[in-house]
Amino acid sequence: MTSAAGDDVERLRQTTPSSTATATATATATTTTAPPPTMTTTTTPSSASGLERELEPAADAEADFDVLWPTDVSADLAEHEETTLAFLSAVCDCLVKRHYCVVQTVSFERLREAAMSEVEFLKDASILLRAETAEAYLGREELPGSQDQDRCQALPVDASAEVPTGGLSSFDEVLSKLSQLLALTPEAFGARAVFSRTKALVRRSFGLSSEGIPDSTWPSIDDQDIQSGEVERFLTWVLRRKLCMLYLINGPACSLDLFHGNQEQLKDAIPDVKLRIRTGQIVLFRHDIMGYAFRPEGESLALQAWLLDALPPLEFRELPQPPGMYGLDRVHVTAAAERFPANCDGCDMSMAMFCAGTDALTLPPLSRFDKDLYWAPDRDAPMYGRAYIMHGSFCSSEVLLGFDNEFFGIEVEEAAAMAPNQRWICEVGYEVLHKGGWTKPKLQSQRIGVFLGDSGSEWNQMYTQQDRFVSTCNSGSVTCCRLSHLLGLTGPNLSVDTACSASLVATNAAAHLMRHSVPGGDGVNPLAAAQRPDNGLSLESAICMGILVLMHPAGWIGECAATMLSYRGRCFTFDSSADGFIRGEGCCAVYLRSVSDLSRSASDRSLAILMGSCANQDGRSASLTAPHGPSQQECIRASLREAQLKPADVTVGECHGTGTALGDPIEIGAVRSVMLGNRERPLLHCSAKAHVGHEEANAGVCGLIKVVLMLNGAVSLPNPHLRILNPHLDVNGYPVCFSSELTCTSYGSQSMGVSSFGFGGTNARADLWSDADKGPLKDGARIRLTKEESCAWIQRFLEPSSPGQFSNFLCAKPGH
């Protein structure tokens, strides 16, 4: 710095009260009132060092600032080490105590005029200035299109633009010097480390003049912005921004309001402030915790930039892969839909019900029947044609009676004659197809199979009219075909009636028909797909469903006669007081697709992989309805062999768990015989019947959907009514846990199994694998958002109080 320049700076300091000089020298930030510096420049033929400059204080107003820039804007701060360190200390002290600081600089009028002329040559903004994002960049009340505010043009400084140099670049260099100093003390403004400084943003206000004003409205975010990654880059900037630097280059005094948003703890400690900034002043403020409103008063020019926090540390992890042989074709569960009691109409509602340990069992509503006519509080009631218990789980009357016949093209008379089973199959079946990515027009002539577990309808005892619809609307053989007929599906239809295991047996049949592999000893041959001849009839998609609608009291009376139902009206699965099950109604469906069909849409996602499944029969056992432990063991082992899983790989077992004195001990004994061995963590057991009762033919897919929900959340769901463990359960030396509350499995990817056993002796088992997509163990895949969802997230994170929540958004993944 030349002696003339030093004299000029000293003259400026002499115009400032002594407190300012003291603050600069002792590195304490105190608010000082001083005239704003105004430069007049006289140029000589010599170099810049020979410039003669004169500092004249403004005569119209006073300026408030905290710290004075230690030199003029063109000087090298390294040559003034002592003064520079005192300056940095004062700035940091203000940022720590008040979260903002006003710095007064010294500049040339020649540079300000050059900067004003250079603005005309700048290109359009390369940042994402949209109606949804402008507030984050330009401040709360500086949005274009507002008639009450001065309109603003925001342009970034582009070094590649062919513009005259020396004006904007000089002021941008001041911000760069300031950034380099602040990078030495990132903790002063809440950063781990200053990673970078953004390109400067030129803010030009036109005041009341209309000449040369650009379009005053920003466009909205469109699909191109999302696909190009602009939205993601903007949200990343919101997360990383720490300190904003606003440099008023030219123009009259402007208003700047700083506020702390919704952070009440900061409001109490540090009040909101209103500042008047003048030419040559730089305002630094914590943009990560403060919002702002910048209101120019006339034609002005300002330069703005941000200091960004360091990027979060990268964590490299191996992508979860399903166990077994690489390249093996698998069947994927890509969508699920269900209709449960307790007003559960969707997987999210069902998960909330299971997590809370909800008991959905109630007395039958009058829309079904009058229980007093068929119930007696006597264990011998079946001898008199009555039931000793009438509790059950029921869907709402609106769900039972409502049906959109016009959507399916069914006449009103036929819809009135249709059994509720058929109506529910149509509605839930189309719902799961819609979640799987299909629409009604696209389903025509698609080879999609329908596999149904159905033990018959009680509608036959309710509908007594003899009309032209009686043969089709009440027939169980038509129930699974009805959906294919209405939607034009051409895949195979199969109706299974093995009582309690019907729907899981149907799922096993669909999976084996879809799987492009054949059994090969202890494993599966991955080359079977190439060896298998293509007859044009391969099945790549299927719906697996279960159904039970409770309409008539005869079911209670018959099962009470067999002493299957609990005398206390609840399913006490695994509990010492278990004395039977309680009936429950519902309809569940899963959409299965083979791996070769997963390329149909890039947005498709597998909820879980059906690794293996098996179905067998008890054969000759103690009695027709008695459970047979050895057959259950072999069913579980066969499913694990097909899945190429070791028993220790299974973390949770969804049990059949009817809550009978005989069934629970035999089932746990069979599982123990297969799963016993060295395990890293205990095997967790649970059952859906304690929540929604025994849904009979629907029980298998009900348990399958529950396993999918547990896999996606990496949890084991609680067992309601479990107080004292049944002493007949063989758990000695068996690492098992029967959880009574929500339990984390501690694995991001894992396998779980579901068992379902029919009282006629048909057993079914399925083992599934998936990685978690909810909770703390989710795998961190990026989320795909629609335009509306993107705008909603942007509005949420614009609040200064919530930038930290963005870290969860970045590592979220769409669930079901």
Summary of the structure (lengths in Angstrom):
residues: 816
radius of gyration: 36.6
end to end distance: 66.2
largest distance: 120.9
contacts: 2796
relative contact order: 0.10
helix: 35%
strand: 22%
